[in-house]
Amino acid sequence: MNKIRILSDNLANQIAAGEVVERPASVVKEMIENSIDANATRIDLEVELGGRRLIKVSDDGEGMTRDDAILAFERHATSKIRTQEDLAAIGTLGFRGEALASIASVARIELITKNEADEFATKVIIEGGRLLDVGDAGRDRGTTIVVRDLFFNTPARRKFMRSEATENYHLTSIVTHYSLAHPGIAFSLKNNGREVIRAVPAKDVRERAFQLFGSGLVESLLPVRGSRDFVAGVTGFVSAPRERRTNRDNQFFFVNKRFVRDKILARGLEEGFRSVLPHGVYPVAFLFLEIPLDEVDVNVHPAKTEVRFRRGEAVKDVVAEAVREALLSAGITGDIVEVFKAKSDPLLPSRVESTAGSEPEQAGIDFHYDTAAQSEPERARSVGTGTSAPVNFDAARISEQLLDAGATIDAARELTYDSLPVTPAREEEPDLPPVNSAQRFVTQADVEQMSTAKIRPLGQLHDSFIIAVDDEGLL
């Protein structure tokens, strides 16, 4: 008896589902891509229990004929490609013909679809990969697919699903990504009956970002535009440095309107911000690359979120250059000596507000500024009606101190963020700047004797560094 056997189609589909259907969000991704490929102008989604109990996706796309609706659940059945040449220049989001068959093998499916030519809609019911029923139904042009009890017949997969909150996060993230990539399409998402996303058709990405994230973020966005012949064109937005984050969750990359996760694009973005953001914080970004189809391979992984660029370094450089240009156009530069162009130029505006009570990100900075240790005139200036009083100082005098201490213009021009060492903070023996404005070396004993009560914050430089003075001058 032969030991090697050909697996049944249903078992093969369940195995394929391990890569295609990683979690409920994977189902939503495949359904949204099908709707977009069908030229839908509206996509409505409903989920329950993190997608375990119910996933429902409805669109107003082209719909399918009865024969196509049945054939769509066969393995490797697709309308997107026909020849090997098509595989080398894929312009649709879906193309593998695996998703519906894989999903149907591990869930209970109900599909209702109608195209423009048919009098009635077609209803298809499949359970665990077995076709149970095909019949007539009523609906307008488009497709509705309902997925119930995901992984009901694969207990091991169901057991390893994450918490409802985690699955909801991934579901919302997928809808957010595709609504950004296609602002002209209306999207809605209901979670356990509660609407969490409603995005009407928008004229551009900025308007869609406003719908999803609000005005606070949108007001900080800087337009990005760049290109290189035969490589890529990049458009989109990045946030000003003040709107930074502690992780990369708010960085959205798209290649030919396909949502991707790609280290090359992330490195290009990071390189563009290298001189204006310290290590460990990240900008918000919505970047869209348009690349010739023969310059990118999207057939890397069944999930289709990975791509391979023919000229990866060139793509990274295009992104980095476009981001740097966006920052420069907004007057944001990493050359920290720009404020010392001449003695007549103030280090900061002549009236600098105290950081206390200013922008939200500064609210968590506690200088332990003790008014009891101040002189009476200082207390009178800083204690008032409850609002932060301006800190008065002579900017020109401070500039002179710096210049007298040897910080000449020519030497200062060599100072950039790239030349400054970036090291993680340590709990013991903090690595403080070696000199203050009087060029006095700071020792550990000095640190221990230093009183923070006399430190007066002046403001923030490049949205990253706190500038403050004490009785001896600029710190």
JOSULWO-V901402 format. One record per residue. N is the residue number from 0. SS is DSSP state (H for helix, E for strand, L for the rest). NEAR is the number of other C-alpha atoms within 8 Angstrom. Layout:
# JOSULWO-V901402
n = <N	N>
ss = <SS	SS>
near = <NEAR	NEAR>
This chain:
# JOSULWO-V901402
n = <0	1	2	3	4	5	6	7	8	9	10	11	12	13	14	15	16	17	18	19	20	21	22	23	24	25	26	27	28	29	30	31	32	33	34	35	36	37	38	39	40	41	42	43	44	45	46	47	48	49	50	51	52	53	54	55	56	57	58	59	60	61	62	63	64	65	66	67	68	69	70	71	72	73	74	75	76	77	78	79	80	81	82	83	84	85	86	87	88	89	90	91	92	93	94	95	96	97	98	99	100	101	102	103	104	105	106	107	108	109	110	111	112	113	114	115	116	117	118	119	120	121	122	123	124	125	126	127	128	129	130	131	132	133	134	135	136	137	138	139	140	141	142	143	144	145	146	147	148	149	150	151	152	153	154	155	156	157	158	159	160	161	162	163	164	165	166	167	168	169	170	171	172	173	174	175	176	177	178	179	180	181	182	183	184	185	186	187	188	189	190	191	192	193	194	195	196	197	198	199	200	201	202	203	204	205	206	207	208	209	210	211	212	213	214	215	216	217	218	219	220	221	222	223	224	225	226	227	228	229	230	231	232	233	234	235	236	237	238	239	240	241	242	243	244	245	246	247	248	249	250	251	252	253	254	255	256	257	258	259	260	261	262	263	264	265	266	267	268	269	270	271	272	273	274	275	276	277	278	279	280	281	282	283	284	285	286	287	288	289	290	291	292	293	294	295	296	297	298	299	300	301	302	303	304	305	306	307	308	309	310	311	312	313	314	315	316	317	318	319	320	321	322	323	324	325	326	327	328	329	330	331	332	333	334	335	336	337	338	339	340	341	342	343	344	345	346	347	348	349	350	351	352	353	354	355	356	357	358	359	360	361	362	363	364	365	366	367	368	369	370	371	372	373	374	375	376	377	378	379	380	381	382	383	384	385	386	387	388	389	390	391	392	393	394	395	396	397	398	399	400	401	402	403	404	405	406	407	408	409	410	411	412	413	414	415	416	417	418	419	420	421	422	423	424	425	426	427	428	429	430	431	432	433	434	435	436	437	438	439	440	441	442	443	444	445	446	447	448	449	450	451	452	453	454	455	456	457	458	459	460	461	462	463	464	465	466	467	468	469	470	471	472	473	474>
ss = <L	L	L	L	L	L	L	L	H	H	H	H	H	H	H	H	H	H	H	H	L	L	L	H	H	H	H	H	H	H	H	H	H	H	H	H	H	L	L	L	L	E	E	E	E	E	E	E	H	H	H	L	L	E	E	E	E	E	E	L	L	L	L	L	L	H	H	H	H	H	H	L	L	L	L	L	L	L	L	L	L	L	L	H	H	H	H	L	L	L	L	L	L	L	L	L	L	L	H	H	H	H	H	H	H	L	L	E	E	E	E	E	E	E	L	L	L	L	L	L	E	E	E	E	E	E	E	L	L	E	E	E	E	E	E	E	E	L	L	L	L	E	E	E	E	E	E	E	L	L	L	L	L	L	H	H	H	H	H	L	L	L	L	H	H	H	H	H	H	H	H	H	H	H	H	H	H	H	H	H	H	L	L	L	L	E	E	E	E	E	E	L	L	E	E	E	E	E	E	L	L	L	L	L	H	H	H	H	H	H	H	H	H	L	H	H	H	H	L	L	E	E	E	E	E	E	E	E	L	L	L	E	E	E	E	E	E	E	E	L	H	H	H	L	E	L	L	L	L	L	E	E	E	E	E	L	L	E	E	E	L	L	H	H	H	H	H	H	H	H	H	H	L	L	L	L	L	L	L	L	L	E	L	L	E	E	E	E	E	E	L	L	H	H	H	E	E	L	L	L	L	L	L	L	L	L	L	E	E	L	L	H	H	H	H	H	H	H	H	H	H	H	H	H	H	H	H	H	H	L	L	L	L	L	L	H	H	H	H	H	L	L	L	L	L	L	L	L	L	L	L	E	E	L	L	L	L	L	L	H	H	H	L	L	L	L	L	L	L	L	H	H	H	L	L	H	H	H	H	H	H	H	L	L	L	L	L	L	L	E	E	L	L	L	H	H	H	H	H	H	H	H	H	H	L	L	L	L	H	H	H	H	L	L	L	L	H	H	H	L	L	L	L	L	L	L	L	L	L	L	L	L	L	L	E	L	L	L	L	L	E	L	L	H	H	H	H	H	H	L	L	H	H	H	L	E	E	E	E	E	E	L	L	L	E	E	E	E	E	E	L	L	E	E	L>
near = <2	4	4	4	5	4	6	6	7	8	8	9	12	11	8	10	14	8	9	12	13	9	8	14	12	11	10	12	10	10	9	11	10	10	13	11	10	9	8	14	11	10	15	10	12	13	14	12	10	15	13	11	11	14	15	11	14	11	13	13	14	13	13	11	11	7	6	8	13	9	8	12	10	9	11	7	11	9	6	7	9	6	6	6	6	9	8	9	8	10	6	7	9	10	10	9	12	11	11	10	14	15	11	14	14	16	16	13	13	11	13	13	16	17	12	7	4	8	4	9	14	16	13	15	12	13	13	10	11	7	8	8	8	8	7	8	9	7	10	7	12	16	16	11	11	11	12	11	10	14	10	9	7	8	8	6	8	10	6	6	7	6	7	8	7	9	14	11	8	9	12	9	8	11	11	9	10	10	13	10	12	8	13	9	13	13	14	12	14	12	13	8	7	6	9	8	9	10	12	7	9	11	8	8	11	8	9	15	11	11	9	9	9	9	7	7	11	11	6	9	10	11	9	14	11	11	10	8	5	5	12	13	12	15	11	12	12	14	14	11	10	7	10	11	10	7	8	9	4	9	9	9	14	12	11	9	10	9	12	11	7	9	6	10	11	8	9	14	11	10	8	13	11	10	12	11	10	9	5	6	10	11	15	12	12	10	13	13	13	10	11	9	10	7	10	11	12	11	7	9	8	8	9	10	10	11	12	9	9	7	8	9	7	8	14	12	9	15	14	13	10	14	14	10	9	12	12	9	7	7	6	9	9	9	10	9	10	7	9	11	8	6	9	5	9	12	10	9	7	8	8	11	10	13	12	8	10	8	7	7	5	10	11	6	6	6	7	6	10	8	7	5	7	10	6	6	6	8	11	8	8	10	8	9	4	5	6	10	10	9	12	6	5	7	11	11	7	11	12	9	11	11	10	7	9	6	9	7	10	6	8	9	10	6	11	12	11	7	6	7	5	6	4	4	6	7	5	4	6	7	6	5	6	7	9	12	12	10	7	8	7	11	6	7	6	8	8	6	6	6	6	8	10	11	12	9	12	13	12	10	8	9	7	9	7	9	11	11	12	10	6	7	11	10	8>
